[in-house]
Amino acid sequence: MSHIKKSLLATAVSLAFAPSVFADDAVSQQIEEISVIGKKVTYANNAVSTSMIDQQAPMTSVLAVIDNLPGISINEGDAFGGDDWSTSITMRGFTIDGNQQQLGMTIDGIPNGGSNYGGGAKANRYLAGENLLTVEVMQGTSDISSASLEALGGTFNFVSKNPETEQNTTIAYTSGDHDARRYFARYETGEILKDTFAYFSYSDTENSRWSGSGSNGGMENQHYEFKFVSDIGDLSLTGRISYDDVEEDNYNSVSIEQFEQTPDWDQLTWNWTGIPHYDQMFAEGWSTLRENTLAYLKFDYAISDVTTVQFTPYYHKNEGRGDWIPPYLVAAVDANGNPTDQGGSIAARYGFTDQAGNPLAPAEDCTANFTWPWNSGPGLHPSCYPDDAIPVMSYRHTHYEKNRTGFTARGETTFGAHDIAVGMWYEMAERDEHRDWHKVIDAQVYHHFNKTPYWTQYDNTFDTDTVKLYLQDTITWEDFTFNVGVQKFLVELEKTDHYNPNNNTKLDSDSDTLFSAGALYQYSESLEFFAGYSENFSAIKDGVLEDDASTLTEIEPETAENIDFGLRYSDNNLSISATLYTIEFDNRITFIAPGSDTGGIDYTVGTNGTYLNVGGIDSEGFEFSATYQVNDNWELYASFTKNNSEYVGNAPGFESGDDVIDSVDDMWVLSANYFAGDLRFGASTKYTGERGDADDYIVTDVNLGYSIPFDGMRNVDLAFVVTNLFDEDYLATGTGNGTTYFIGAPKTATFTVTVDL
């Protein structure tokens, strides 16, 4: 069947990034049906192996599987990736976190719509671990066809599995620490029409926050996926849709001093006291709610043996909100000083009322501040008010909604020694964001709130139109492969302020013409050397337009120049990759927040502040990875990273020559995997060096699995996974300010039973 060959071709090309992927028996059986030679790659790249996937529990976020690859540090609030707020990814000094999006991310080549907290979505919102085939990682230099506006320091492409050719039903149950439990089911249809195969999967996942106890919040997630592949003559169709609905209670970042005092507590509370100064830290009030739907339909047509065209339209809808519970109510006024419930500015805030609901002022001689874990300002402490004063609170919601419609298109042809690729990416995105404040009905009882807001602080719509064009020629001459490429981004942003038309604005964020070039020398069948150069680009984010104080005409898009030199070696037992790199990152955009009188979170900040280009970052380093197949039973893996990332230019918070906040200088991984019939075992240890003032740490994970054949069913698989086996106390990722960090997850064990019917 032609569809099988084409599916295997796509699989083999993606897996050509890492020979160790072929450890998967099912994939190996497929590969045996067709021999494929992957295209020459002139830049650093790696891919996730089956062993790396097995090291993670099924309910773990798919982001976690790339943590052992060189150059990469993944940090999530818990062992399951159950909190987007505390998630960060760093690679070669570039970062994805709550404030920065400098690395590209795609799912089956479809853009993820940005990785930021407000309106973005990382790969774990689109793809379940059970449906993950591999992750292609392009460190530093992105594939020229990558559809991303954030790929300054490289891209991650998460590849979903294709449907199986035989009908099958998989049912799995996971149970673990911190009240973790997960139900998963996938139905493989087999051939439902001629050369047409599909699957549908569903999962229901939940766990509690590990920090604290009792009413401590957690994560609840419902996730659906459907995918089909079909062949009609020379046309291959692939369609996929995913839906994800999640409610997460966040983790809080802490200072080094707080961590040293209580290394297992993130300062959030789990008992409602009726005192707002304490209850602003109530864990269930720090929440992320998101729904994401992503669908695409890929048309892949072979015009001839040497010419193909591909066209993939897609649609993405994102909606949800982020919550906080400020320990006061606010009084807003319009430009004329009149009370308003929409727009305007805050004239006053108050934390207590009398029995009639009238705001109370603190005693004249009261200077009491609430100082744990941060100030709430003078006059908000209960001791400043009469005993019969009634405390009041707000439940602050920031609402996000994003709709994206677009397509990718690519044509490839070969003539003589030339492989020509030409392509386009087009997207229309509309993002709405508004923030409203709700009154907590009775702050002395619980955080239940009035669904009708008493004030909507702002309401903005952002439209972003993106066009990317690219052209690349790959030339093969004897043992050499050369490529040269050119790409161009045309990006237009527009903001509509629904309360103040004077804040409406437009901004172009076009790139220069960006060049890339590379060379590869095939020294022998096993050894190749490569060198690559690329000019990368990150468009100005629409969040810059939220600010009504910055001088937008002076903001320039961020750019980076990446250079790689390396080698790859692969024989029957050993695979090695080593890369030297240097990167020059220019026009770094930084948000300069307005002064805050709270000494911590200023819940009242809306759209004021300033964005500036503040110099850049210079990075250089060395990455190494090796996989050695000792014998039929043992596989060893190691990776090492040496990175140096420094700021160029001065800005608030750092000076030129300072180490980049949260970047990791040194990392290494040692991993061993054992396979004997139906038994498998793996252990992995990772060292992460110092980040700013945070100490280095070592975390070890182990996994054990056994497959049992049963009459009447295909297989029963038992899997046991323990992360942070030795319960290391450590600070994981920072928050980009160099002063607070999220605490690393403690030892966490899960057990999964999977039945194939």
N, C-alpha and C positions, 0 to 999 in steps of 0.2 A: 504494500500500500504506500502510495507516494507520501501520504501525510506522516507516516512513521519515519521515513527517511528525512523529511524536512524537520520534524521535531528533534530527531537525533542530531541533525546538523547544528541546530540552534543550541542544543544541550552541550554538544562536544565543543563548539566554539567557546561557549561561556566557561566550560570547565577546563579549557586549555590554559587558563590563567594559573591553575594549580594542580599538578599531577596527583597530589594526595587525595583529591576529590574522588578519584576512581576507586577508593576503598569501598564505596557504596556498592554492594553486590548488584542491586537492581540497575543502577546506572551502568555498571560494568557490562552486564548482560546486554543492555541496549547498545553500548558502544561497539560491541563485538559484531553487530549486524552491519556496520558501515565504517569505513576508514575515512577519517577527516583530518586534514592538516590545518591548524588554526592560522590566522593571519599573523604576520610579523608585527610585534608591538615594540615601539621605540621609546617607551617610557616605563617608569616603575609601576608595577601592578601586582596584586595578590588576589587570592580568592579563598573563601571559607571552605574548609574540608568537612566531610561527613563527621570526622572525629570531633571537630570543634562544635558542630551542632549537637552531637551526643553529650557533650560536656555540660549542656544546659538543660534544665528541666523544660518540658513542653510548654508550661505556662509562662516561661521567661520571655521577656521582650526579644524580638529578633535583633535588636540593636546589640545585644550582649554577645552575639556569636562572633563579632569581628574584633573583640578585645584582645585576642592573642596575636593578631597580625602586627607586624612591625610598624612602629610610628604612631600607633593608635592607642588612645586611652578612653574607655567608655565608663562613665559613672552615672548610676541611677540611684534614686533614693532608697530602694530596697532591692532584694535579690530577684524580684520579678519585673522590675521596670514599671512599678505601679504608680509612678508620679512623674508627669512630664515637667512639672515645675522645677524639680531637682535634677533633671537629666542634662548631661553635657557630653560632648564628644570633642576631643582635641586630636589634632594630627599635624605634625610639623609646625607647631606654633599657631595654627589656625583653629578656630573654635566654633562650635554650635552650643549656645547656652541661652539663657533668658534674655541676653542683651546683644549677642553677636550671632550672625549666621554667615559663616565664611567657607562652608563646605557644601557641595551639592549633593542632592539625594534624589534618586529615581526608583521607581518600582516597575520592573519589566521595561525600563527605558522611558516610562511616563513620568513627567515632573511631579514632585510631591506637593508643589504649591507653597514652598517655603517651610523652614523648620522652626520658625519662631513660635513663641507661646500664644501670641495674639493673632489667630487666624491661620496659623501654619499647622502642619501635621507631619510628624516623622514616620518612618516606615512601619513602626509597630502599630500604627492606626490602620494600616492597609493589609497587613499580611500576618497570618498565624504561623507560629514556628513549625507546626506539622506540615504546612504547605510550602515551606521554604526549600528551594533547591540549593542555592548558594548565594553569596554576596560578592560581587566584583568590586574591588577597591582599586581606584586609580589615585595613588598618592602623588600630590603635587600637580601633575599634568593630567588634565581631564581628557577623556575621549572627545574628539572634536565634535561629535554628534550629540554629546550630552546636553540635555534640555534643562538648564538650570541658570538662574540669575544669581547664584550664590557660590559658584565653584571657583573661589580664589585659590584654595589649597588642595583641590582634588574632588573626586566624587565617589559616592557609594551607590551601586546599582543592585537592588535587592531583586533576585530572580525567583519567581514562583514556579512550582512544579507544574509539569503538564499532566493532563489526565492519563490514567493507565489504560491499556488496551483491553483489559479484562474487567468484568463486573466485580465489584468488591465493596464491602462495608467495613469501616473501621470505627470502633467505639473505644474511647479511652477515659479513664478517671484518674485524677491526680489529687493527692492529699499531702499537706505539708505543714511546716511550722507557720506560726502567725495566722492561724485559722485559714490557711490556704486550701482552696479546693477548686477543681476545674473539671468540667464535663466537655468532652469533644466527640464529634461524630462527623465522618465523611463518607459520602456515598459516591462510588465510582460507577458510572452508568454502563461502561463498556461501549460497544459500537451501537449507538442509538439510531443512526442513519449511516449510509455508506460513507466510510472514512470520516466519521464524526464521533468524537468522544468527549465526555464531560465529567465534571464532579461538582458536588455541592458539599460545603462543610459548615458546621455551626459549633461555636464554643461558648460556654458560660463560665466565667472566671471571677473569683473574688478572694481577697485576703485583707487582713487587718494591718494597720501600721505597726511596725515592730517596736517603735519607740513609745513607751508608755503601756498602759493597760486599760481595761474597762472600756468605757465609751471613748474610743481612741481614734475613730475614723478608719478609713481603708479604701480599697478599690473594688468596684463592681463593673464588669465588662461583659457585653454581649457582642459577638462577632460572627459575621456571615461572609462566605465567599462562594462564588460560582465561576467556573472557567470551562471553556470548551475550545476544541481545535477541530477543524474540518478542512478537507481538501476537495476542491472542485477543479479537476484538470490541473492546470498550472497555477491555479490560485489557491493559496492557503489562507484560511481565516482563523484568527484567534480572538476570542472575546473573554473579557473578565470583568466582574463587578464585585466589589467588597463593600460591606457596611459595618461600621464600628460605632458602638454606643457605650461610653465609659463615664463613670463618675469616680473621681479621685480626690482624696483628701491629702493635702500636700505635706511635705517635710519642710522644716525650717532650717536655715543656715545658722551657724553659731560661730562665735569668736573662738580663738585658740584657748583663751582663758576659760570660757564656758566649757569647752570640750575637756580640758584638763581636770575641771572640777567634777563633771559628770559625763563621761565619754559615751554613755548609752542613752542620752536624753537630748532631744533637739529643742528643748525649752517650750514646746507646746504642751497644753494640759488636757486632761481627760475627765475632769470633774467640774460640772457647772457650779459656780460659787454664788452667783447673783451679784458679784462685784465686777463691773465692767473692766476695771483695770487688769484684773486677772483673766477675765473671760474673753478679752480680745485675743488671747493666745489659745483659745479652745480649738483643738485640732479639727473638729468637724466643721468649723467655720472657715477654714482655709481650704478651698475646694476648686477643682477644675472639672467642668462638665463639657463633654464634646461628643458630637456626632459627625462622622465622616463617611461619605459615599463617594467611591471612585469607580468609574466604568470606562473601558476602552474597547475598541474593535479594530483589530489590526488586519489590514489587507496586504498580503505579500504575494506579488505576482512575478513569475519568471517569464520575461519576454523571450529570452533565448538562454542558451547554456552559459552565456557570459554576461547577461544583462538582467538585472532585477529592479523592481520598484516596490516601495513599501509606503503605505499611507495609513496613519493611525489617528483617528479622531478620538477625543476623550472628554469626559465631563467629571467635575469634582464639586461636591457641595460640603462645606464645613460650617457647623454652627455650634454654639455653646456659650459658656460664660465662665468667668473667674470670680471667686467670692473672697471677701474679707469682712470682719466685723469690728468696725471702729467703735471705741468706747464713748461715743457721744452722738448727738444729733447736730446738724448744721442748719443755719438759716441763710438762704440765698436771696440775693437782690439782683435786679436788672441794672442796666446802665444808668437809670435815673434814681436808683436807690430804693425802688419799690420791690416788695416781696415777689418772688417768682418761683415757679416749680419747674421751669425749663431754662437751661442756659444761665447766663449771668455769672455771678461770682459769690463766694462765701463771705458774708458779712460778720458772722459770729458762729461759734459752736458752744454747746453746753452739754454737760454730762449729768446734770441733776435738775429735777423740777420739783415744785411743791405739789401738794395733794391735788390741786386743780389743774396740773399740767403746765403751769407757767415756769419758764426757765429761771433757774436760780443762779445768782452770782456767788462766787466763793467769798468767804469771810475776808474782810479787807486786809487783815494781817496774815492771811494764809499764803504761804509760799511752798507748800508741800508739793513735791513732784512724785510721781510714781516711777521708780528707777529700775524695776525688774520686769522684763529684760531690757526695756528701754523706756525713756521718758514718755509720758503722755501729756506733758505740758503742765505749767503751774495751774493750780485751782481745780484739778480733776481728781484729786484724792478725796475719799469719803470723809476724812477728818475735817475737810474745809466746809462741811455742810451740816445742817441740823440732823438730828437722829431720824426724823420722819421724812427726810428728803427721799425722793424716788429716783433711782439711777435709770438712765436711758442709754440706748445703744442704737446703732445703725447696722443694717446688713447691706454691704456695698456690692453691687453686681456690675461687672464689666461684660457686656454682651458682644459676642463676635459672630459674624456670618460672612461666608466667602463663597462665591460661585465662580468657577473657572470653566471655560469652554475653549478647546484648542485642538491642534493636531500637530503631529510630526510627519514629515515626508522625507524620503531618502531614495536616491537612485544610485545604482552601482553598475559599472561596466568595465570590461577588461579589453584592452587592445595592445598586443605586443607585450612589452614589459611594464605597462602602466595599468594600475587599478585606480579608476577614477570614482570618487564618491562626491555627490552633491546633495545638499539637503536644506531643509527649512523647518523651523519651529515657529508656530503662531499661537498666541493665547490672548484671550480677553478675560480679565479678572475683575470682579467687583467685590469689594470688601466693605461691609458695614460694621461700625463699632459705635456703641453708645454705652454710657455709664449711668446707672440710676442708684438712688439711695432709698432703702426701705426701712421703716421703723420696726425695731424689734418690739413685739407686742407687749411683753413683760420681761424686762431684762433680769428680774429677780427670779424668774422661773426657768426660762430656757431661751434659745435663740430663734424660736419661731417668729416669723416676720410677716408684716402686712404685704400681701402680694401687689398692692397698688403702691408704686413708689411715691414718696413725698417730694422728691426732686430728681430730675434728670440732668446730670451735669453737662454732658455734651452728646452730640449725635452727628457723626461724620460718615461720609461715603467716599471710598477711594476706588478709582478706576485705573487699571494698569493694562496697557496694550503692549504686547511684546512680539517682536519679529526677530528671529535669528536666521542668518543665512551662512552657509559654509561650503567650502570646496576643498577637497584634498586629493592629492595624487600620490600614490604609493608606487615606487619604481623598484623593480627587482633586476639586479645585474650580477650575475654569477653568485658569489657568496654574500653579496651586499643587498640590503634593502634600505631605500631612502624614502622618506615621505616629506611633503611640504603641504601646508594647509593655510587657509585664510578664513576668518570668520568675522561677522559683524553683527552687533546687537543694536536694534532700534527700539527704545523703550520710552513710552510716554505715560506719565502719571498725572492724575487729576484728583483734586480733593474738593468735595462739596460739604460745606458746613451748613447743616440744616437749621441752625439757630442764628448764625451770623454770616451773611453772604460776603461780608468784607474779608473773611478768612478764606474764601474760595481761591484756589490757585492751581496752576498747571506747571509741570516741570518735565523737561526732556532729560533722559539719562542714557543717551546713546553712547556706545563705545567707539573708540577709534577702530580702524581696521587692525585686527589682531592676527598675528602670524604665529605659526608653529612649524617646527622642522625636527627631523630626527633621522638617525641612521642606526642600522643594525648589521653587525658582521657575524656570519655563521662560521665560526672557527672550525667546528666539527659537528657531527650529528648531535653531540651532547652539550656543547658549549657555545654560547653566543654572547657578544658584547653589544651594548646599546648606549646611545646618547640621545637626549631629547631636549628641546627648548620650546617653551610655550608662553604666550602672553594671555593671562587669565583676567577675568572681568567679573565684577559684582555690581549690579545696578543699584542705584539709590533706592532704599526701601520706602514704601509708602508711609511707614511710621515717621519718617523725617517730616512729612507734610502735616503730621498731627501737631507739630510744634508751631505756634504762632509768633515766636519771638526770634527765631533764627533767620539769618539772611540766606534764603534758599538759593539765590543766584550765585552764591559763592561756594556752594557745595558741589564737589566733583565726585563721580563714581570711583569706587575702589578698584585698583588694578594690582596685578602681581606678575612678575617674571620668574618662571621656574626653569631650572636647568638640572637635568639628571644625567649621571654617568653610572653605568652598572653592568653586571653580568648575570646570566642565568645558566645554570648547569642542570642537566637532567639525564639520568640513565635509568636502568631498571629498578635500582634500589635507592638512589640518592637524588634529591632535588635541592638546589641551592639558588638563592637570589640575594644579590648584594647591590646596594645603591648608595652613591654619594650624591648629595643634592645641595643646591643653594637657591634661595628664594629672596626676592626683593619685593616687598609689599608696600605700595604707595597709597596716599590719600585716605588713610584709615579714618573712618567716620566714627566719632565718639559723641555720645550724648552728655552734655553738661547740665546736670539737674539744678533746679533753683535751690536756694537756701531753705533749709527746713528748721522749724523751731521745735520739732518734737524730739530730736536727738535719735530718731530711729525711723520707722515708717511714717511718712506723711500721707495719710489716707486721702487728703484733700487735693493732692497734686492732680491736675487735669492735663492740659496740653501746653503748659508753659515750661520753659527751659530752652536749651540751645544745642543744635547739632553743629559740629565743626569737623573739618579735616585736620587731623593732628599728626602729620608726619606719616610714619609707617612702621614696618617691622622687617628686620633682616633675619633670616633663618638659614642655618646650614647644619648639615649632619650626615649621619651614616645609618643605614638600615640593613639588617641581615636576617634572613630566615632560611631554615634547612629542615627537610623532612627525610628521614632515613628509615627504610624498610629493612629492619634487622633480619627478619625471616618471615615466614608465613604468619607468625603470631604476633610479632612485636613491631610497633612503629614508634619512632621517636621524632619529636619536633622541638625546634628551638628558634627563638627570635631575639634580636638585640637591636636597640635603638639608642643612638647618641645624637641629641638635638641641642642646638643653641639658638634661642630666639631672643632678640633684643629690640627694644624700641628705638626708632630713629625720629628725632624731633622731640620737643618738650610739650607737655600738656598737663593739665591738672591730674595729680595722682601718680605721675611718673616723669622721669627725665630720660633724655637720650642716653642709651647704653644700659639702662635697667633691663633686667630679665622680664620677658612678657608674663604678665599675671596669668597664673593657672597653667602655663605651658610646662611640660615635663622634660627634663634634660636627659634622664636615663631610664630605660626600661629593659627588662629581659624576661623571657618566658622559657620554661622548660616543661615539656609535656611528654607523657608516655601513654601509649594505648596498646591494649592486649586483646587479641581475638583468637578464640579457640572454639570452633564449631558454633554453638548457639550462645556461648558466653563472651561477654566483652567487658573490659575494664579500662578506665582511664583516670589519670591524675595530671593536674596541671598547676604549676606554681608561677606566679607573676610578681616581679619586683617593679615598683613604681617609685621613682626618685622624688626629691623634694620639689614642692611647688610653692614658691614664695616662702612664707614662714611655716608652712605645714611640713611635718616630718615625712620621711619616706616610709614605705610599708611593703609587706609581702603577704599575699593572699593565695591560699591553696584550695583548689576544688577537686573533688573526686566524683566519679560516676561508675555505677555497676549495673549491667543489664544481662538478662537471660531470656532467650526465646524458647518457648515450649510448644511443640506441635500437639494438637488435640484432635481427636476424632470429631468430625462434624464441623470443624472450623479450620481456617488456614493456619492460624498462629495465635499464641498468647505471649505477649512480651511484658516482662517485668523490668522496670528501670528505677534505680535509686540514685539520687543526685544530692550531694552536699556541697554548698558553696561556703567559702571562708571556713574551712574545716577546723582551723585552730582558733577561731573566734577572735581574730585580730581586731583591736580597737584602732581605728585610723580615721583621718579626715580625707574624704574622697576629693571631690571637685570644689573649686571655689565659685564665687558668684560674680567674678569679673572685677571686683573692687579691691582684691588683695587683703581684705580684713575678715571676711566671714567665709565659712566652708560648710558643705553638707557632710554629715557623718556617714561613713561607710557602713554598709549593711552588715549585721552580725552573722554568725553561723546560721545557715538555713538549710533544712533538709526537706526533700520531697520524694514521694513514692508514686509511680505511675503504672497502672495496669492498662495495657492496650490489647484489644481483641480484634483480629481480622477474621471476618466471617466469609 
